[in-house]
Amino acid sequence: MTLVQPTPSGSVGVGPRRLTPQEAVAEITDGATVAIAGSGGGVLEPDALIMALGERYRAEGHPRDLTIVHSMGLGDKISRGMSYLAQPGLIKRIIGGHMGNSTHIGEMIRENQLEAYNVPLGVLSQLFRDTAAGRPGLLTKTGLGTFVDPRLGGPGLNEISTAELVEVTEIDGEEYLFYRSIPLDFAFVRGSYADEAGNIAYDNEPSYLDTLETCMAVRRGRGEGTGRAYLQVKSILDERFHPRRARIPAMLVDALVEYPEQWQTYVSEQNDVLAGNERLPEEAFAPMPFSWRKVIARRAAAEVRPGDVVNLGVGVPDGVASVLQERKMLDQITMTNEHGVVGGVTSLGMTFGASMNFDSLLTMPNIIDLYQGGLLDIAFLGFAQADQEGNVNVSLYNGEIMGAGGFIDITQNARRVVFCGSFTAGGLRPSFTDGQISIDQEGRTAKFVDHVEQITFSGTQARARGQEVHIVTERAVFALGDNGLELVELAPGVDFERDVAAHCGFPVTAHDTRLMPATYFESDDK
């Protein structure tokens, strides 16, 4: 029996081409639309291709005026990821789920050097799938009542970002947002290995993200199957994979780019626990150090119920996983994240999104589908600003362009939402004695404001959906009631007027408040 090798763009007789990073980016043309799969901290980031594209432009001044599409943040907030491409003239437009991983791109957006549009992470990942199928776009409720809604400004992030990517429509009396498909010319995608036929395996990766859907979308191109997917892998193996090992079939791969220096993340070349090849024993998880962050995590974790399907955000909320681990509750719930990881303990810091001791992996569009379908019982997310209406902002504040990431996809679809963070920001220094808190130094920036700068979570929409919403801080807990935010708990040792009311941008009263348990404020040494 003769096997016919899969080939790019429908040609016959050969498998995907083998190119260097430089040869691959030499094919990118001026004005093209390029999708880049991957996530912050180097997770599945096709870094060799991104670096080569930046180097080519620096040397030649081409390609110019690219549209870059990426569903997740790319970079380390310093010099990697999208920062390689932060060169005037290289990018005309960015359509991204999160912008905060590149401060250089953020500066260019603020200075109107490029168009920028922030679309929810999950929406973009689903949109790749719709683009692949030739559909005109994605119809969803995700984003209604937030800044993405055209009636509240739309996804454009600066004065020159005026393209109409989203519109409001109505079906059977219900409102939806319609996100237009984005035809792709090229895609940079990463896997672990390729076999001799060009099939791609993900043996060493912490997740799948939307790598398959990106390849599907670019394969369609602009309707004629002319798009090209460049697959960066650590090595090309002289073998044929078992069919179940091949996550991306060779027919979707135009060229393979072998890069032996590829690391699993920015932090480690290979961590078998993050790849799911090993499991850590329970005693390997160190207790979370005691601090105001742990106080918040303890109180937030009290909202978890046995059997819950849970999502944790990055930053302060990720401490909830540590507390649940200490309380031996992880086997009573199912932890998930928007990367598609199911089970386990979320990794902290730069490699957030990767997990330890996880049970299974879904693609990102799969997990978002399930979230939208009602899978998610409770979500723990951070907050930068909150106002009296219960609106929350994490996407644009104090001049910083961060983007929503998966925040909208998650908070809009969870039955219960717990926002976790300090009461004020920038220099907050509390101390703890005998189960009480004392604010020794107040933060410089107020977080409870008259009106949030941008609505990433709508309190009005949440009330209409019947969601249960709390905001947990180190000194107070708010709940979303019929008339907006209501103070429901105070920490022992807190002076209401001095420590709470004086730092709220809206009127707040201490009627009918409970005292937070003193045990939350006690060191683990006791």
C-alpha positions as CSV (number, residue, x, y, z in Angstrom):
1,M,0.0,0.0,0.0
2,T,1.4,3.4,-1.0
3,L,0.9,6.3,1.4
4,V,0.4,9.7,-0.1
5,Q,2.0,12.4,2.0
6,P,-0.2,15.4,3.2
7,T,0.8,18.6,1.4
8,P,0.3,22.3,1.8
9,S,-2.4,24.2,-0.1
10,G,-3.7,21.1,-1.8
11,S,-0.6,20.2,-3.9
12,V,0.3,16.6,-4.2
13,G,3.4,14.4,-3.5
14,V,5.3,16.2,-0.7
15,G,4.9,16.9,3.0
16,P,5.3,20.3,4.6
17,R,8.4,22.2,3.7
18,R,11.3,22.5,6.1
19,L,12.4,26.1,6.6
20,T,14.6,28.1,9.0
21,P,12.9,30.9,11.0
22,Q,14.5,33.4,8.6
23,E,13.3,31.6,5.5
24,A,9.8,31.4,6.9
25,V,9.4,35.1,7.8
26,A,10.9,36.0,4.4
27,E,7.6,34.9,2.9
28,I,5.5,37.3,5.0
29,T,4.2,40.1,2.7
30,D,3.5,43.8,3.3
31,G,-0.1,44.3,4.6
32,A,-0.6,40.7,5.5
33,T,-2.7,39.4,8.4
34,V,-0.7,37.2,10.7
35,A,-2.1,35.1,13.6
36,I,0.3,34.2,16.4
37,A,-0.8,31.5,18.8
38,G,0.7,31.2,22.3
39,S,0.4,32.7,25.8
40,G,2.3,34.7,28.3
41,G,5.4,33.4,30.0
42,G,6.5,31.6,26.8
43,V,3.7,28.9,27.0
44,L,3.4,27.6,23.4
45,E,5.0,30.8,22.1
46,P,6.6,30.5,18.6
47,D,9.5,32.7,19.8
48,A,12.0,31.8,17.0
49,L,9.5,33.0,14.4
50,I,8.5,36.1,16.3
51,M,12.2,37.1,16.8
52,A,13.0,36.4,13.2
53,L,10.1,38.6,12.0
54,G,11.4,41.5,14.2
55,E,14.9,41.0,13.0
56,R,13.9,41.0,9.3
57,Y,12.0,44.2,9.7
58,R,14.9,45.9,11.5
59,A,17.2,44.9,8.7
60,E,15.0,45.4,5.6
61,G,12.1,47.7,6.7
62,H,9.7,44.9,5.5
63,P,7.2,43.5,5.9
64,R,5.2,46.6,6.7
65,D,1.7,47.4,7.9
66,L,0.9,43.9,9.3
67,T,-2.3,43.1,11.1
68,I,-1.4,40.8,14.1
69,V,-4.1,38.7,15.7
70,H,-3.4,36.9,19.0
71,S,-6.0,35.6,21.4
72,M,-3.7,35.6,24.5
73,G,-1.0,38.0,25.8
74,L,2.5,37.3,24.4
75,G,5.6,38.2,26.3
76,D,7.2,38.8,29.7
77,K,6.2,42.5,30.1
78,I,9.9,43.4,29.3
79,S,11.4,42.5,26.0
80,R,10.0,39.2,24.7
81,G,6.9,38.1,22.8
82,M,5.2,41.0,21.1
83,S,7.9,43.4,22.3
84,Y,10.1,42.0,19.5
85,L,7.6,43.5,17.0
86,A,7.2,46.8,18.7
87,Q,8.8,48.7,15.8
88,P,7.1,51.7,14.1
89,G,5.8,50.7,10.7
90,L,5.9,46.9,11.2
91,I,2.4,46.6,12.6
92,K,-0.6,48.6,11.4
93,R,-3.2,46.9,13.5
94,I,-3.4,44.5,16.5
95,I,-6.5,42.5,17.4
96,G,-5.7,40.8,20.7
97,G,-7.2,39.3,23.7
98,H,-4.6,40.8,26.1
99,M,-2.1,43.6,25.6
100,G,-0.5,43.7,29.0
101,N,2.5,41.4,28.3
102,S,4.3,44.0,26.2
103,T,4.7,47.5,27.7
104,H,6.3,48.6,24.4
105,I,3.2,47.7,22.4
106,G,1.2,49.5,25.1
107,E,3.2,52.7,24.6
108,M,2.7,52.5,20.8
109,I,-1.1,52.1,21.3
110,R,-1.2,55.2,23.6
111,E,0.8,57.2,21.1
112,N,-1.5,56.2,18.2
113,Q,1.3,54.5,16.3
114,L,-0.9,51.6,15.5
115,E,-4.6,50.6,15.6
116,A,-5.5,48.3,18.5
117,Y,-8.6,46.3,19.3
118,N,-9.2,44.3,22.4
119,V,-11.6,41.4,21.9
120,P,-12.3,38.8,24.6
121,L,-9.8,35.9,24.6
122,G,-12.4,33.2,24.3
123,V,-14.3,35.1,21.6
124,L,-11.1,35.3,19.5
125,S,-10.4,31.6,19.9
126,Q,-13.9,30.7,18.9
127,L,-13.7,33.2,16.0
128,F,-10.7,31.2,14.5
129,R,-13.0,28.2,14.4
130,D,-15.8,30.2,12.7
131,T,-13.3,31.7,10.2
132,A,-12.1,28.2,9.4
133,A,-15.6,27.1,8.6
134,G,-16.2,30.1,6.3
135,R,-18.9,31.6,8.5
136,P,-19.3,35.4,8.6
137,G,-18.6,35.6,12.3
138,L,-19.5,34.7,15.8
139,L,-22.8,35.4,17.5
140,T,-22.6,35.5,21.3
141,K,-23.7,37.3,24.4
142,T,-20.1,37.6,25.6
143,G,-19.2,41.3,25.9
144,L,-22.7,42.7,26.2
145,G,-22.7,45.7,28.6
146,T,-18.9,45.9,28.7
147,F,-16.5,48.2,26.8
148,V,-16.5,45.8,23.9
149,D,-20.2,46.6,23.3
150,P,-20.3,49.3,20.5
151,R,-22.8,51.3,22.6
152,L,-20.1,51.6,25.3
153,G,-17.3,52.5,22.9
154,G,-16.4,49.2,21.3
155,P,-13.1,47.3,21.3
156,G,-10.9,50.1,19.9
157,L,-8.2,51.2,22.3
158,N,-7.2,54.6,20.8
159,E,-8.3,57.4,18.6
160,I,-7.3,55.8,15.3
161,S,-8.9,52.4,16.0
162,T,-12.3,53.0,14.3
163,A,-12.9,49.8,12.4
164,E,-16.3,48.3,13.2
165,L,-15.4,44.7,14.3
166,V,-18.5,44.2,16.5
167,E,-22.1,45.0,16.2
168,V,-25.3,44.6,18.3
169,T,-28.0,42.4,16.9
170,E,-31.3,40.9,18.2
171,I,-32.8,37.5,17.8
172,D,-36.2,36.6,19.3
173,G,-36.1,39.7,21.4
174,E,-32.7,38.9,22.9
175,E,-29.5,41.0,22.3
176,Y,-26.3,39.5,21.0
177,L,-22.9,40.7,19.8
178,F,-21.8,39.7,16.4
179,Y,-18.0,39.6,15.9
180,R,-16.9,39.5,12.3
181,S,-14.6,36.8,11.0
182,I,-10.9,37.7,10.5
183,P,-9.4,36.2,7.3
184,L,-5.8,35.2,7.8
185,D,-2.8,35.1,5.5
186,F,-0.2,33.5,7.7
187,A,0.1,31.9,11.2
188,F,2.9,31.3,13.6
189,V,2.1,28.2,15.8
190,R,4.2,26.0,18.0
191,G,4.2,22.3,19.0
192,S,6.7,20.0,20.6
193,Y,7.6,17.6,17.8
194,A,6.8,16.9,14.2
195,D,6.9,13.4,12.6
196,E,8.4,12.7,9.2
197,A,5.1,13.4,7.6
198,G,4.6,16.7,9.3
199,N,2.0,15.8,11.9
200,I,2.4,17.8,15.1
201,A,2.5,16.4,18.7
202,Y,2.2,18.3,22.0
203,D,4.0,15.9,24.3
204,N,5.9,18.6,26.3
205,E,3.4,21.4,26.3
206,P,1.3,22.6,29.3
207,S,-1.8,23.1,27.1
208,Y,-3.1,23.1,23.5
209,L,-4.6,26.6,23.6
210,D,-6.2,27.4,20.2
211,T,-3.3,26.1,18.1
212,L,-5.5,23.7,16.1
213,E,-8.2,26.3,15.4
214,T,-5.5,28.8,14.3
215,C,-4.2,26.4,11.8
216,M,-7.7,25.6,10.6
217,A,-8.4,29.3,10.1
218,V,-5.3,30.1,8.2
219,R,-5.7,27.0,6.0
220,R,-8.9,28.6,4.7
221,G,-7.0,31.9,4.2
222,R,-9.2,34.4,2.4
223,G,-11.5,31.7,1.0
224,E,-9.2,30.0,-1.5
225,G,-7.1,27.8,0.9
226,T,-4.1,30.0,0.3
227,G,-3.1,30.8,3.9
228,R,0.1,29.4,5.3
229,A,0.8,27.9,8.8
230,Y,4.4,27.8,10.0
231,L,4.8,25.3,12.8
232,Q,7.8,25.8,15.1
233,V,8.8,22.6,16.9
234,K,11.8,21.5,19.0
235,S,12.7,18.7,16.7
236,I,11.5,16.7,13.6
237,L,11.5,13.0,14.4
238,D,12.3,10.2,12.0
239,E,9.1,8.3,12.7
240,R,5.4,8.3,12.1
241,F,3.2,9.2,15.1
242,H,0.4,7.1,16.3
243,P,-2.7,8.9,15.0
244,R,-3.9,9.8,18.5
245,R,-0.6,11.5,19.1
246,A,-1.0,13.9,16.2
247,R,-2.8,16.9,17.4
248,I,-2.4,18.9,14.2
249,P,-2.5,17.0,11.0
250,A,0.1,17.7,8.3
251,M,-2.5,18.8,5.9
252,L,-2.8,22.0,7.9
253,V,0.9,22.7,8.0
254,D,2.6,24.6,5.2
255,A,6.1,24.5,6.7
256,L,8.0,23.1,9.7
257,V,10.5,25.3,11.5
258,E,12.8,23.2,13.7
259,Y,14.2,25.1,16.6
260,P,16.3,22.9,19.0
261,E,16.7,25.8,21.5
262,Q,12.9,25.9,22.1
263,W,12.0,26.0,25.8
264,Q,8.7,24.9,27.3
265,T,8.3,28.2,29.0
266,Y,10.5,31.3,29.7
267,V,11.2,29.7,33.1
268,S,12.2,26.2,32.2
269,E,13.4,24.2,29.2
270,Q,11.4,21.2,30.3
271,N,9.2,20.7,33.3
272,D,7.6,17.2,33.2
273,V,5.0,18.2,35.8
274,L,3.7,21.1,33.7
275,A,3.6,18.7,30.7
276,G,1.5,16.2,32.6
277,N,4.3,13.5,32.4
278,E,4.8,13.5,36.2
279,R,2.8,14.3,39.2
280,L,4.0,15.9,42.4
281,P,3.3,14.3,45.7
282,E,1.0,16.3,48.0
283,E,3.9,17.1,50.4
284,A,5.7,18.9,47.6
285,F,3.3,21.8,47.7
286,A,4.6,24.4,50.1
287,P,2.0,26.3,52.2
288,M,1.3,29.8,51.0
289,P,3.3,32.3,53.1
290,F,1.1,34.4,55.5
291,S,0.4,37.9,54.2
292,W,-2.6,40.1,53.3
293,R,-2.8,38.0,50.1
294,K,-3.4,34.9,52.1
295,V,-6.0,36.7,54.2
296,I,-7.9,37.4,51.0
297,A,-7.4,33.9,49.7
298,R,-8.7,32.4,52.9
299,R,-11.9,34.5,52.8
300,A,-12.4,33.9,49.1
301,A,-12.0,30.2,49.4
302,A,-14.9,30.1,51.9
303,E,-17.2,30.6,48.9
304,V,-16.2,27.3,47.4
305,R,-18.7,24.4,47.7
306,P,-18.0,20.7,47.2
307,G,-18.6,19.7,43.6
308,D,-17.9,23.2,42.2
309,V,-16.2,23.7,38.8
310,V,-13.8,26.5,39.4
311,N,-11.8,29.1,37.4
312,L,-8.9,31.1,39.0
313,G,-7.5,34.3,37.6
314,V,-3.9,35.4,37.8
315,G,-2.4,37.4,40.7
316,V,-4.1,37.6,44.1
317,P,-6.9,35.0,43.1
318,D,-4.3,32.3,42.4
319,G,-3.7,32.1,46.1
320,V,-7.1,30.4,46.5
321,A,-5.7,27.3,45.0
322,S,-3.0,27.2,47.6
323,V,-5.5,27.6,50.4
324,L,-7.7,24.9,49.0
325,Q,-4.6,22.6,48.7
326,E,-3.8,23.3,52.4
327,R,-7.4,22.5,53.4
328,K,-7.3,19.3,51.3
329,M,-10.3,20.4,49.3
330,L,-8.9,20.1,45.8
331,D,-10.3,16.6,45.4
332,Q,-13.8,18.0,46.1
333,I,-13.8,20.4,43.2
334,T,-12.7,20.6,39.5
335,M,-10.2,23.3,38.8
336,T,-10.2,24.7,35.2
337,N,-8.6,27.6,33.4
338,E,-9.3,29.3,30.0
339,H,-6.2,27.6,28.5
340,G,-8.2,24.4,28.5
341,V,-6.5,22.7,31.5
342,V,-8.8,20.6,33.7
343,G,-7.9,19.6,37.2
344,G,-4.8,20.1,39.3
345,V,-3.2,23.2,40.8
346,T,-2.6,26.4,38.8
347,S,1.0,27.4,38.4
348,L,1.8,30.8,39.9
349,G,3.5,33.9,38.4
350,M,4.8,34.1,34.8
351,T,3.6,30.6,33.8
352,F,0.1,31.2,34.9
353,G,-2.2,29.0,32.8
354,A,0.0,26.0,33.1
355,S,-1.0,23.6,35.9
356,M,0.5,20.9,38.1
357,N,-1.1,17.4,38.5
358,F,-3.9,18.2,36.0
359,D,-6.2,15.5,34.7
360,S,-6.9,16.4,31.1
361,L,-6.6,19.0,28.4
362,L,-9.2,20.6,26.2
363,T,-8.6,23.2,23.5
364,M,-9.3,26.8,24.4
365,P,-12.5,27.1,22.3
366,N,-13.8,23.8,23.9
367,I,-13.5,25.2,27.5
368,I,-15.0,28.5,26.5
369,D,-17.9,26.7,24.9
370,L,-18.4,24.9,28.2
371,Y,-18.2,28.1,30.2
372,Q,-20.8,29.7,28.0
373,G,-23.0,26.7,28.3
374,G,-23.1,26.9,32.1
375,L,-20.3,24.6,33.2
376,L,-18.6,27.2,35.6
377,D,-19.9,27.3,39.1
378,I,-17.5,29.9,40.5
379,A,-14.7,32.1,39.3
380,F,-12.1,34.1,41.3
381,L,-10.7,37.1,39.4
382,G,-8.7,40.2,40.3
383,F,-9.9,43.8,40.0
384,A,-8.2,47.1,39.4
385,Q,-11.3,49.3,39.9
386,A,-14.9,48.8,41.2
387,D,-17.7,51.3,41.4
388,Q,-21.0,51.6,43.2
389,E,-23.0,49.9,40.4
390,G,-20.9,46.8,40.8
391,N,-18.9,47.5,37.6
392,V,-15.4,46.2,37.6
393,N,-12.4,47.2,35.5
394,V,-9.2,45.3,34.8
395,S,-8.6,46.2,31.2
396,L,-7.6,49.9,31.1
397,Y,-6.8,52.0,34.1
398,N,-4.4,54.7,35.3
399,G,-3.1,55.0,31.7
400,E,-2.2,51.3,31.5
401,I,-3.6,49.3,28.6
402,M,-3.9,45.7,29.7
403,G,-6.8,44.2,27.8
404,A,-9.5,41.8,29.1
405,G,-7.9,38.5,28.4
406,G,-10.4,35.8,29.4
407,F,-12.0,38.0,32.1
408,I,-15.2,38.8,30.2
409,D,-15.6,35.2,29.0
410,I,-15.3,33.9,32.5
411,T,-17.0,36.5,34.7
412,Q,-20.0,36.8,32.4
413,N,-20.7,33.1,32.4
414,A,-19.9,31.9,36.0
415,R,-22.9,31.4,38.4
416,R,-20.9,33.0,41.2
417,V,-18.0,35.5,40.9
418,V,-15.5,36.5,43.6
419,F,-13.3,39.5,42.8
420,C,-10.1,39.4,44.9
421,G,-7.7,42.2,45.6
422,S,-6.3,44.7,48.0
423,F,-8.6,47.6,49.0
424,T,-6.1,50.2,47.8
425,A,-3.0,49.7,45.5
426,G,0.6,50.8,45.5
427,G,2.5,50.7,48.7
428,L,-0.2,49.1,51.0
429,R,1.4,47.8,54.2
430,P,-0.9,46.1,56.8
431,S,0.2,44.3,59.9
432,F,-1.6,41.5,61.9
433,T,-1.8,41.0,65.7
434,D,-4.0,38.7,67.7
435,G,-6.4,38.0,64.8
436,Q,-6.8,41.7,63.8
437,I,-5.5,43.8,61.0
438,S,-3.9,47.3,61.2
439,I,-3.3,49.4,58.1
440,D,0.2,50.8,58.8
441,Q,0.6,52.4,55.4
442,E,-2.3,53.0,53.0
443,G,-1.9,52.4,49.2
444,R,-1.5,55.3,47.0
445,T,-4.2,54.4,44.5
446,A,-7.9,54.1,45.3
447,K,-9.6,51.1,43.7
448,F,-13.2,51.7,44.8
449,V,-14.1,54.7,42.6
450,D,-17.1,56.8,41.5
451,H,-17.0,55.4,38.0
452,V,-14.6,52.8,36.6
453,E,-12.6,54.0,33.6
454,Q,-13.7,51.0,31.5
455,I,-16.4,48.4,32.2
456,T,-14.9,44.9,31.9
457,F,-17.6,43.4,34.1
458,S,-21.1,44.9,34.2
459,G,-22.9,45.0,37.5
460,T,-26.2,45.8,35.7
461,Q,-25.8,42.8,33.5
462,A,-24.8,40.6,36.4
463,R,-28.0,41.5,38.3
464,A,-30.1,40.8,35.3
465,R,-28.4,37.4,35.0
466,G,-28.9,36.6,38.6
467,Q,-25.3,36.2,39.4
468,E,-23.9,36.1,42.9
469,V,-21.1,38.5,43.1
470,H,-18.6,39.4,45.9
471,I,-15.5,41.6,46.2
472,V,-13.1,40.3,48.8
473,T,-10.3,42.5,50.2
474,E,-8.0,42.3,53.2
475,R,-10.3,44.6,55.3
476,A,-13.8,44.4,53.9
477,V,-16.1,42.3,51.7
478,F,-18.8,43.7,49.4
479,A,-21.7,41.9,47.8
480,L,-23.7,43.0,44.7
481,G,-27.2,43.8,45.8
482,D,-30.3,45.3,44.1
483,N,-28.9,48.8,44.4
484,G,-25.3,48.1,43.7
485,L,-22.4,47.2,45.9
486,E,-23.2,46.7,49.6
487,L,-20.7,46.4,52.4
488,V,-21.4,43.1,54.1
489,E,-18.2,42.3,56.2
490,L,-15.5,44.1,58.0
491,A,-12.2,42.8,59.2
492,P,-11.5,42.8,63.0
493,G,-9.3,45.8,63.9
494,V,-10.6,47.9,61.0
495,D,-11.9,51.4,61.7
496,F,-14.8,51.9,59.2
497,E,-14.5,55.6,58.7
498,R,-10.8,55.8,58.5
499,D,-10.0,52.5,56.7
500,V,-13.0,52.0,54.5
501,A,-15.3,55.0,53.9
502,A,-12.4,57.4,53.5
503,H,-11.0,55.4,50.6
504,C,-14.3,54.8,48.7
505,G,-15.3,57.0,45.8
506,F,-19.0,56.5,46.6
507,P,-21.1,56.5,49.7
508,V,-20.9,53.4,51.8
509,T,-22.5,52.5,55.1
510,A,-21.6,49.9,57.8
511,H,-25.2,48.8,58.6
512,D,-25.8,45.1,58.9
513,T,-22.1,44.1,58.4
514,R,-20.6,41.0,59.8
515,L,-17.1,40.5,61.3
516,M,-14.7,38.5,59.2
517,P,-13.5,35.5,61.2
518,A,-10.3,36.3,63.2
519,T,-8.7,33.0,62.1
520,Y,-8.2,34.5,58.6
521,F,-5.9,37.0,60.1
522,E,-3.7,34.7,62.1
523,S,-0.3,33.5,61.0
524,D,0.2,29.9,60.2
525,D,2.8,29.7,62.9
526,K,0.1,29.9,65.6
